[in-house]
Amino acid sequence: MNDYFGYTGKTVVVTGAASGMGKALTEILVDLGAHVYALDRVEPRVPSVTKSILANLGSKDSIDAAFAQIPLQVDAFFGVAGISGVHNSFLETLTVNFIANKYITDTYLVDRIAHGGSLVFVTSNGGLRWETPSVREELEPFTRGDSWNVLVQLAREFEAEFGSVPGSLGYILSKRLLNFWIAEQVAPLSDLRKIRINAVLPAMTISGMLPEFAEMKGGQDAVESDLGPAGRLAESVEMAKVLAFLGSDLASYMSGTHLSVDFGMNALQIAGLAPDRLGWTLRGVLSRQPTA
């Protein structure tokens, strides 16, 4: 049988490997013959991984310590870990979901990803409309940040404009930032070593964060009333399968792809057949909120 995925013997890194999409993806990659370095805040208990590494993406020092345990050549990286922001601050949410991924890429992956290698990030359908001019203008200062400290300062300055910003809005901003930044990286990474970079934008998925997303939307009933054409929530493994595909040899001519895995919900919005709830800027929303 041909190895169409091309993971056999390859070195692969997965963040968020202890649960949900990350765990499901790690299990698939191990089955496909990859040497998987599994990162998470708790011990990733997937049999046969090459190495389990404790890492907190909210801490630069923790990330540095984790990558000291990872080989100097990596064939594929999957940035799956993230937080909803429902019970986190704006800065915490932006740090884990965006700043950490940009820092990991700039500091480590640009040097370690092999020729023709792949980066795949989990963003979100909550990060849609990142490409519209008004939203893009809001995002550009953050993606220009060239260090961890600069990005943290930009986040603090943004929040200071409005007194405070809920972590749930930080989630939207962080996922839009990831989507926009991924698009910006297509040419530089291709020029570097023909490295591909892509994003998976999940719809609501059954995972450990589902209760927090339900809280964000106003309760489980609100989630159940907005299931789209599929008529059900996605399973974590359904996202993992798409992640494995995008990082594999099967997707060797795909880069800059923002793949909404949502059973057509975004397509309906684009076609005007369903309401588009994300055509707004964060500053626009926050400027209309009463100040304390």
C-alpha positions as CSV (number, residue, x, y, z in Angstrom):
1,M,0.0,0.0,0.0
2,N,1.3,3.5,-0.9
3,D,2.0,5.9,2.0
4,Y,-0.2,8.7,0.5
5,F,-0.2,10.8,3.7
6,G,3.6,10.7,3.9
7,Y,3.9,10.8,7.7
8,T,5.9,7.6,8.1
9,G,9.1,8.3,10.0
10,K,8.4,12.1,10.0
11,T,8.8,14.3,13.1
12,V,5.6,16.0,14.0
13,V,4.7,18.4,16.8
14,V,1.1,18.8,18.1
15,T,0.0,21.4,20.7
16,G,-3.1,20.7,22.8
17,A,-2.5,17.0,22.4
18,A,-4.1,15.9,25.7
19,S,-7.8,16.3,24.7
20,G,-10.3,17.0,22.0
21,M,-9.1,17.7,18.5
22,G,-5.4,17.6,19.5
23,K,-5.7,14.1,21.1
24,A,-7.7,12.8,18.2
25,L,-5.1,14.2,15.8
26,T,-2.2,12.8,17.8
27,E,-3.8,9.3,17.7
28,I,-4.2,9.5,13.9
29,L,-0.6,10.7,13.4
30,V,0.8,7.9,15.5
31,D,-1.3,5.4,13.5
32,L,0.2,6.9,10.3
33,G,3.7,6.3,11.5
34,A,4.8,9.7,12.6
35,H,7.2,10.5,15.5
36,V,4.9,12.7,17.5
37,Y,6.0,15.3,20.1
38,A,2.8,15.9,22.1
39,L,2.5,19.2,24.0
40,D,-0.1,20.2,26.5
41,R,-0.6,21.8,30.0
42,V,-1.4,18.3,31.3
43,E,0.3,15.0,30.4
44,P,-0.9,14.0,26.9
45,R,-1.7,10.3,27.4
46,V,-1.7,9.0,23.9
47,P,0.1,5.6,23.6
48,S,3.3,5.4,21.4
49,V,4.0,9.1,21.1
50,T,7.7,9.8,20.8
51,K,7.7,12.3,23.7
52,S,5.0,14.0,25.9
53,I,6.0,17.5,26.9
54,L,4.3,19.7,29.5
55,A,3.9,23.2,28.1
56,N,1.9,26.3,29.0
57,L,1.4,28.5,25.9
58,G,0.6,31.4,28.1
59,S,4.3,31.5,29.2
60,K,7.2,32.3,26.9
61,D,9.6,30.5,29.3
62,S,7.5,27.4,29.2
63,I,7.4,27.4,25.4
64,D,11.2,27.9,25.3
65,A,11.7,24.9,27.7
66,A,9.4,22.8,25.6
67,F,11.2,23.5,22.3
68,A,14.5,22.7,24.0
69,Q,13.2,19.1,24.0
70,I,12.1,19.0,20.4
71,P,14.4,18.0,17.5
72,L,16.1,20.7,15.4
73,Q,14.3,19.4,12.3
74,V,10.5,19.2,12.3
75,D,8.4,18.0,9.3
76,A,5.0,19.2,10.4
77,F,3.6,21.4,13.2
78,F,0.0,21.5,14.3
79,G,-1.1,24.4,16.5
80,V,-4.2,23.0,18.0
81,A,-4.2,24.4,21.6
82,G,-6.5,27.3,22.4
83,I,-8.8,28.8,25.0
84,S,-12.3,30.2,24.7
85,G,-11.7,33.3,26.7
86,V,-15.0,32.9,28.6
87,H,-13.1,32.5,31.9
88,N,-9.9,34.2,30.9
89,S,-8.8,37.7,30.5
90,F,-8.4,39.5,27.2
91,L,-4.6,39.3,27.4
92,E,-4.5,35.7,28.4
93,T,-6.8,34.7,25.5
94,L,-4.8,36.7,23.0
95,T,-1.5,35.3,24.3
96,V,-2.5,31.6,24.2
97,N,-4.4,31.8,20.9
98,F,-2.3,34.1,18.8
99,I,0.9,35.5,20.5
100,A,2.2,32.0,21.4
101,N,1.6,30.6,17.9
102,K,3.4,33.6,16.2
103,Y,6.2,33.4,18.7
104,I,6.7,29.6,18.2
105,T,6.8,30.1,14.4
106,D,9.1,33.2,14.4
107,T,11.5,31.8,17.0
108,Y,11.6,28.1,16.3
109,L,9.7,26.9,13.3
110,V,11.2,29.1,10.6
111,D,14.6,27.5,11.4
112,R,13.3,23.9,12.1
113,I,10.6,23.1,9.6
114,A,12.1,20.9,6.8
115,H,12.0,21.8,3.1
116,G,8.4,21.2,1.9
117,G,7.2,20.9,5.5
118,S,3.9,22.1,6.8
119,L,2.3,24.3,9.5
120,V,-1.4,23.9,10.3
121,F,-3.3,26.0,12.8
122,V,-6.7,25.6,14.3
123,T,-8.4,29.0,14.2
124,S,-12.2,29.2,14.2
125,N,-15.3,30.1,12.3
126,G,-15.5,32.8,14.9
127,G,-12.6,34.3,13.2
128,L,-14.3,34.8,9.8
129,R,-14.4,38.1,7.9
130,W,-10.7,38.7,8.8
131,E,-10.2,39.6,5.1
132,T,-12.6,42.5,4.9
133,P,-10.8,45.9,4.7
134,S,-12.1,47.3,8.0
135,V,-11.3,44.2,10.0
136,R,-7.9,43.8,8.3
137,E,-7.0,47.4,9.3
138,E,-7.7,46.5,12.9
139,L,-5.5,43.4,12.7
140,E,-2.4,44.7,11.0
141,P,-0.7,46.4,14.0
142,F,-0.7,43.0,15.8
143,T,0.8,40.9,13.0
144,R,3.5,43.5,12.6
145,G,4.7,42.9,16.2
146,D,8.1,41.3,16.1
147,S,8.5,39.9,19.6
148,W,6.6,38.4,22.5
149,N,6.9,41.5,24.6
150,V,5.9,43.9,21.8
151,L,2.8,41.8,21.1
152,V,1.8,41.7,24.8
153,Q,2.2,45.5,25.0
154,L,0.0,45.9,21.9
155,A,-2.7,43.8,23.5
156,R,-2.5,45.9,26.7
157,E,-2.7,49.1,24.8
158,F,-5.7,47.9,22.8
159,E,-7.5,46.9,25.9
160,A,-6.6,50.2,27.7
161,E,-8.5,52.1,25.1
162,F,-11.7,50.7,26.4
163,G,-10.9,50.1,30.1
164,S,-11.3,46.4,29.8
165,V,-12.3,43.9,27.1
166,P,-14.0,40.5,27.7
167,G,-11.9,37.4,27.0
168,S,-14.7,36.2,24.8
169,L,-14.1,39.1,22.4
170,G,-10.4,38.4,22.7
171,Y,-11.2,35.0,21.3
172,I,-12.7,36.5,18.2
173,L,-9.8,38.9,17.8
174,S,-7.2,36.1,18.3
175,K,-8.8,33.8,15.7
176,R,-9.1,36.6,13.2
177,L,-5.5,37.5,13.9
178,L,-4.4,33.9,13.3
179,N,-6.3,33.8,10.0
180,F,-4.8,37.1,8.7
181,W,-1.3,36.3,9.9
182,I,-1.4,32.8,8.2
183,A,-2.3,34.6,4.9
184,E,0.6,37.0,5.4
185,Q,3.0,34.1,5.9
186,V,2.3,32.2,2.7
187,A,4.9,33.9,0.5
188,P,7.7,34.2,3.1
189,L,7.5,30.6,4.1
190,S,7.3,29.4,0.5
191,D,10.4,31.5,-0.3
192,L,12.2,30.1,2.8
193,R,11.9,26.4,2.1
194,K,8.6,25.8,0.2
195,I,6.9,25.5,3.6
196,R,3.1,25.3,3.5
197,I,0.8,27.0,6.1
198,N,-2.9,26.5,6.4
199,A,-5.8,26.9,8.8
200,V,-8.7,24.8,9.9
201,L,-11.7,26.9,11.0
202,P,-14.0,24.6,13.0
203,A,-17.7,25.1,13.6
204,M,-19.0,24.2,17.1
205,T,-17.4,20.9,18.1
206,I,-17.9,18.5,20.9
207,S,-14.9,19.0,23.1
208,G,-13.8,20.1,26.5
209,M,-14.5,23.7,25.6
210,L,-18.1,23.1,24.5
211,P,-19.6,24.2,27.9
212,E,-17.7,27.4,27.7
213,F,-18.9,28.1,24.1
214,A,-22.4,27.3,25.2
215,E,-22.1,29.8,28.0
216,M,-20.8,32.4,25.4
217,K,-23.8,31.8,23.2
218,G,-26.3,32.0,26.0
219,G,-26.8,28.3,27.0
220,Q,-27.0,24.8,25.5
221,D,-30.4,25.6,24.0
222,A,-28.8,28.4,21.9
223,V,-26.2,26.0,20.6
224,E,-28.8,23.4,19.7
225,S,-30.9,25.9,17.8
226,D,-28.0,26.9,15.5
227,L,-26.6,23.6,14.2
228,G,-26.7,24.5,10.5
229,P,-27.2,22.0,7.6
230,A,-25.5,19.2,9.5
231,G,-28.2,19.1,12.2
232,R,-25.6,18.2,14.8
233,L,-22.4,19.3,16.4
234,A,-19.1,18.2,14.9
235,E,-17.0,15.5,16.6
236,S,-13.4,16.3,17.5
237,V,-12.1,13.5,15.3
238,E,-13.8,15.1,12.3
239,M,-11.6,18.1,12.8
240,A,-8.6,15.9,13.4
241,K,-9.1,14.2,10.1
242,V,-9.0,17.5,8.2
243,L,-5.9,18.6,10.1
244,A,-4.1,15.4,9.3
245,F,-5.0,15.9,5.6
246,L,-3.8,19.5,5.4
247,G,-0.5,18.6,7.0
248,S,0.1,15.6,4.7
249,D,1.5,15.0,1.3
250,L,-2.0,14.7,0.0
251,A,-2.2,18.5,0.4
252,S,1.2,19.2,-1.1
253,Y,-0.1,22.1,-3.3
254,M,-2.2,23.7,-0.6
255,S,-1.0,26.8,1.3
256,G,-2.9,29.8,2.6
257,T,-6.1,27.8,2.8
258,H,-8.6,28.8,5.4
259,L,-10.8,25.7,5.5
260,S,-14.2,26.1,7.2
261,V,-15.1,22.7,8.5
262,D,-18.7,23.6,9.2
263,F,-20.9,21.5,6.9
264,G,-21.6,24.6,4.7
265,M,-22.6,27.2,7.4
266,N,-20.1,29.8,6.1
267,A,-21.1,29.1,2.5
268,L,-24.7,29.9,3.4
269,Q,-23.6,33.2,4.9
270,I,-21.5,34.1,1.9
271,A,-24.4,33.3,-0.4
272,G,-26.7,35.5,1.6
273,L,-28.9,32.5,2.6
274,A,-28.1,32.9,6.3
275,P,-27.4,35.9,8.4
276,D,-23.7,37.0,8.7
277,R,-23.1,37.8,12.3
278,L,-19.4,38.6,12.1
279,G,-19.2,41.6,9.7
280,W,-18.0,44.0,12.4
281,T,-14.8,45.3,13.9
282,L,-13.9,44.8,17.6
283,R,-13.4,48.6,18.0
284,G,-16.8,49.2,16.5
285,V,-18.5,46.9,19.0
286,L,-16.5,48.2,22.0
287,S,-17.0,51.9,21.2
288,R,-20.8,51.3,21.3
289,Q,-20.7,49.8,24.8
290,P,-21.3,52.1,27.7
291,T,-18.3,52.9,29.8
292,A,-18.3,52.1,33.5
